[in-house]
Amino acid sequence: MLSEIDEYQSIIRRFEELEVKLEPLLEQARERSAQLLGKVNVLNTVINTLSEEVELC
């Protein structure tokens, strides 16, 4: 996802006249990236919690 954000930013830098049209798409990419990172963080926390329980048994 970060490469998607980077690519939008790169295109906007190269073609400043497209910024108004591309900015909403860039913002959507940022939101998707944040949501995906949140899901990954939750899964990591769950896995770590479960592995700690197994170690205690």
MARTIRO-713858 format. One line per field, with one value per residue: residue number from 1; y, x, z of N, C-alpha, C in turn. Coordinates in Angstrom, 1 decimal, always signed. Each point is the difference from the previous one (the first is absolute). Layout:
BEGIN
num: c(NUM | ...)
nY: c(Y | ...)
nX: c(X | ...)
nZ: c(Z | ...)
caY: c(Y | ...)
caX: c(X | ...)
caZ: c(Z | ...)
cY: c(Y | ...)
cX: c(X | ...)
cZ: c(Z | ...)
***
This chain:
BEGIN
num: c(1 | 2 | 3 | 4 | 5 | 6 | 7 | 8 | 9 | 10 | 11 | 12 | 13 | 14 | 15 | 16 | 17 | 18 | 19 | 20 | 21 | 22 | 23 | 24 | 25 | 26 | 27 | 28 | 29 | 30 | 31 | 32 | 33 | 34 | 35 | 36 | 37 | 38 | 39 | 40 | 41 | 42 | 43 | 44 | 45 | 46 | 47 | 48 | 49 | 50 | 51 | 52 | 53 | 54 | 55 | 56 | 57)
nY: c(-1.2 | -0.1 | -1.0 | -0.3 | +0.3 | -0.7 | -0.9 | +0.1 | +0.0 | -1.1 | -0.6 | +0.3 | -0.4 | -1.0 | -0.2 | +1.1 | +0.1 | -1.2 | +0.9 | +0.9 | -0.7 | +0.0 | +1.1 | -0.1 | -0.4 | +1.0 | +0.8 | -0.5 | +0.1 | +1.2 | +0.2 | -0.5 | +0.7 | +1.0 | -0.3 | -0.3 | +1.1 | +0.5 | -0.6 | +0.4 | +1.2 | -0.1 | -0.5 | +0.9 | +0.9 | -0.5 | -0.1 | +1.2 | +0.4 | -0.6 | +0.5 | +1.1 | -0.2 | -0.3 | +1.1 | +0.6 | -0.7)
nX: c(+0.8 | +1.1 | +0.3 | -1.2 | +0.2 | +1.1 | -0.6 | -1.1 | +0.8 | +0.6 | -1.2 | -0.5 | +1.1 | -0.1 | -1.3 | +0.5 | -0.3 | +0.4 | +0.6 | -0.8 | +0.2 | +1.3 | -0.2 | -1.2 | +0.6 | +0.9 | -1.0 | -0.7 | +1.1 | +0.1 | -1.3 | +0.1 | +1.1 | -0.6 | -1.0 | +0.7 | +0.7 | -1.2 | -0.4 | +1.1 | -0.1 | -1.3 | +0.3 | +1.0 | -0.8 | -1.0 | +0.9 | +0.5 | -1.2 | -0.4 | +1.1 | -0.3 | -1.3 | +0.5 | +0.8 | -1.1 | -0.6)
nZ: c(+0.0 | +0.7 | -0.8 | +0.3 | +1.3 | +0.0 | -0.7 | +0.8 | +1.0 | -0.5 | -0.4 | +1.2 | +0.4 | -0.8 | +0.3 | +0.4 | -1.3 | +0.3 | +0.7 | -0.6 | -1.1 | +0.2 | +0.6 | -0.5 | -1.2 | +0.2 | +0.4 | -1.1 | -0.7 | +0.5 | -0.2 | -1.2 | -0.1 | +0.6 | -0.7 | -1.0 | +0.3 | +0.2 | -1.1 | -0.6 | +0.6 | -0.3 | -1.2 | +0.0 | +0.5 | -0.8 | -1.1 | +0.3 | +0.1 | -1.1 | -0.5 | +0.7 | -0.3 | -1.2 | +0.0 | +0.5 | -0.9)
caY: c(+1.2 | +1.2 | +0.3 | +0.6 | +1.4 | +0.6 | +0.2 | +1.2 | +1.2 | +0.3 | +0.6 | +1.3 | +0.8 | +0.1 | +0.6 | +0.8 | +0.3 | -1.1 | -0.2 | +0.1 | -1.2 | -1.2 | +0.2 | -0.9 | -1.4 | -0.2 | -0.1 | -1.3 | -0.9 | +0.1 | -0.6 | -1.4 | -0.4 | +0.1 | -1.1 | -1.2 | +0.0 | -0.2 | -1.4 | -0.8 | +0.2 | -0.8 | -1.4 | -0.2 | +0.0 | -1.2 | -1.1 | +0.1 | -0.4 | -1.4 | -0.7 | +0.2 | -0.9 | -1.4 | -0.1 | -0.2 | -1.3)
caX: c(-0.8 | +0.8 | +0.4 | -1.1 | +0.0 | +1.3 | -0.2 | -0.8 | +0.8 | +1.0 | -0.7 | -0.4 | +1.2 | +0.3 | -1.1 | -0.7 | -1.3 | -0.8 | -0.1 | -1.4 | -0.7 | +0.6 | +0.1 | -1.0 | +0.5 | +1.1 | -0.6 | -0.6 | +1.1 | +0.5 | -1.0 | +0.0 | +1.2 | -0.2 | -0.9 | +0.8 | +1.0 | -0.7 | -0.4 | +1.2 | +0.4 | -0.9 | +0.3 | +1.3 | -0.3 | -0.7 | +0.9 | +0.9 | -0.8 | -0.2 | +1.3 | +0.4 | -0.8 | +0.5 | +1.3 | -0.3 | -0.5)
caZ: c(+0.0 | +0.0 | -1.3 | -0.7 | +0.4 | -0.6 | -1.5 | -0.2 | +0.4 | -1.1 | -1.1 | +0.4 | -0.1 | -1.4 | -0.7 | +1.0 | -0.4 | +0.4 | +1.5 | +0.5 | -0.3 | +0.6 | +1.5 | +0.7 | -0.1 | +0.9 | +1.3 | +0.2 | +0.2 | +1.4 | +0.9 | -0.2 | +0.6 | +1.4 | +0.4 | -0.2 | +1.0 | +1.2 | +0.0 | +0.3 | +1.4 | +0.8 | -0.2 | +0.7 | +1.4 | +0.3 | +0.0 | +1.2 | +1.2 | +0.0 | +0.2 | +1.4 | +0.7 | -0.3 | +0.8 | +1.4 | +0.2)
cY: c(+1.3 | +0.3 | +0.7 | +1.5 | +0.7 | +0.4 | +1.2 | +1.2 | +0.4 | +0.6 | +1.4 | +1.0 | +0.3 | +0.8 | +0.8 | +0.4 | -1.1 | -0.1 | +0.1 | -1.3 | -1.2 | +0.1 | -0.9 | -1.4 | -0.3 | -0.1 | -1.4 | -1.1 | +0.0 | -0.6 | -1.6 | -0.6 | +0.0 | -1.1 | -1.3 | -0.2 | -0.3 | -1.5 | -0.9 | +0.1 | -0.8 | -1.4 | -0.3 | -0.1 | -1.3 | -1.2 | +0.1 | -0.4 | -1.5 | -0.8 | +0.1 | -1.0 | -1.5 | -0.2 | -0.2 | -1.4 | -1.0)
cX: c(+0.9 | +0.5 | -1.1 | +0.0 | +1.2 | -0.3 | -1.0 | +0.8 | +0.9 | -0.7 | -0.4 | +1.2 | +0.4 | -1.0 | -0.9 | -1.4 | -1.0 | -0.3 | -1.5 | -0.7 | +0.6 | +0.1 | -1.1 | +0.4 | +1.1 | -0.5 | -0.6 | +1.1 | +0.5 | -0.9 | +0.1 | +1.3 | -0.1 | -0.9 | +0.7 | +1.0 | -0.7 | -0.4 | +1.3 | +0.4 | -0.9 | +0.4 | +1.3 | -0.3 | -0.7 | +1.0 | +1.0 | -0.7 | -0.2 | +1.3 | +0.4 | -0.8 | +0.5 | +1.3 | -0.3 | -0.5 | +1.0)
cZ: c(+0.0 | -1.4 | -0.8 | +0.4 | -0.6 | -1.4 | -0.2 | +0.3 | -1.2 | -1.2 | +0.2 | -0.1 | -1.5 | -0.8 | +1.0 | -0.4 | +0.3 | +1.5 | +0.5 | -0.3 | +0.8 | +1.5 | +0.7 | -0.1 | +0.9 | +1.4 | +0.3 | +0.1 | +1.4 | +1.0 | -0.1 | +0.7 | +1.5 | +0.5 | -0.1 | +1.2 | +1.4 | +0.1 | +0.3 | +1.4 | +0.9 | +0.0 | +0.7 | +1.5 | +0.5 | +0.0 | +1.2 | +1.3 | +0.1 | +0.2 | +1.4 | +0.8 | -0.1 | +0.9 | +1.5 | +0.3 | +0.2)
***
